[in-house]
Amino acid sequence: QFQLAESGGGSVQAGGSLRLSCAVSGNFGSSYCMSWFRQAPGNEREGVAFLAWGDWPTETTNTDYADSVKGRFTISQDRAKNTLYLQMNNLRPEDSGIYFCAARGRIGYCYEDSRDSDFDYRGQGTQVIVSS
């Protein structure tokens, strides 16, 4: 059983930056898909950023983003620390919400229109508030 724990949320003014972290207990092995979703009050949970990693035939990382965050958010990982990151720059009030990381031990379809239910593990979330 894997556990995911998000951190790094907070309150910032529009135009500011935050970096979210997702610490993963355990190792998903030779291929996986990890992601960030967010949910604002009254809205459905939406995919924000996705990272697919595999080690055969060579180590390969692919990322994908929701159109609303392209050019502003960057998803990355530190495999040695079993940690997923989301660097968020030029934040807007509409970026506010609770951010969740989710993961599964296979790549599958790892793109921005994936559903949260496609993932096997998820954290409790960290809140981001962007004021205008």
N, C-alpha and C positions, 0 to 999 in steps of 0.2 A: 504494500500500500504506500503510495506516495503522498506527501503533504506539500502544499504550496503556501507560502506566506508572503503577502505583499507589504511593502513599506514605501515611504517617500512622499505620500500625499500631503496636501496642505492647502493653504490659501495664498493666492498670488493675485497681483493685478494683471489686467490684460497686457499682453506683450512680454510677460515674464516667462520664466522657465522652471521646470521641475524635472527630476529624474526619479522614476519609479523603479523599485527593485522587486523581484520575485525570487525568493530563496526556495529551492527545491530539495526536499530530502530524498536521496536516492539518485540512481542513474538510470535514464531511460534506455541506455544501450546504443545500438548502432544507427538508429534512425528515430526521429520524433518530429512532432509539430508542436510548437509552443506559441502562445498567443496572448494578446491583451484585448479584453472586451471592456466596454463601459456602459453604464446605465444611469440615465438621468431620471429624476422623479417623473412618473407618469409615462415614461418611454420604455420601449423594449430594449433589451440588452443588444448592443451592436458591436460588431467586430471592428477593431481599430488597427491592429498590426499583427502580422503573422511571421513566424520564422520556422522554416523547415531545414532540418539538418540530417545529413546522412554521411556515412564514411566509406561507401562502396560505389564505384571503384576508387574514388578519391573523396576526400572530405569536401563536401559541398554545402553551402548555406544559401538559401533563397529566402527573400523577404517580400512581403506584400502589405499594402496599406489601404485603408479606406481613403477615398478621394478627398474627404474633408480634412485629412491630416497629412496628406502627401506634401513633402517639402518642409514640414514643420516637426514631425515626430520621427524618431529613429529607434527601431527595435534592435537589440543586440544581446549577446550572451557572453558569459565568462564560464566556459566549461569546467575550468579548474575549480571554480567556486560554486558550481551548480546554481548559477544565478542568471536570471533573465532580467533585462533592463528595458525601460522605455524612456528615452530622452524626449522631453516635450518642450519645444521652443515656440516663441511667439504665440503664447496661449491666448485663447479667446473665451469670452463668457460661455459660449455654447460648448466648450470642452468640459465644462463642469459636470461632475457625476462621480459615481463610485467606479473605480477601475479594478478589474479582476484579471488575474492571469489564469490561463487554462492550458492543459497539456495532455498529450497522449503519446504512447510509445510506438507510434507508426506515423508515417508522413501523411498518406492518404491525400485528400483534397485540402490543401493548406493555403487558402486564399481568403481575401478580405470578406467575401460573402459567405464564409462558413458560419455555421450556427454554434452557439455555445453548447448545445446538446450533443454536438459531434465530438466533444472532448470528454475524457474519462476523469480528469482531475482538475480541480479549481480551488482557488484560495477564497478567503473571506472578503477581500476587497480593501481598497484604501481610497479615501475620499479626496477629491480634487475640487477646489472652489476657485473660480476665476472671476474676479470682480472687474466691472468696467470703470 
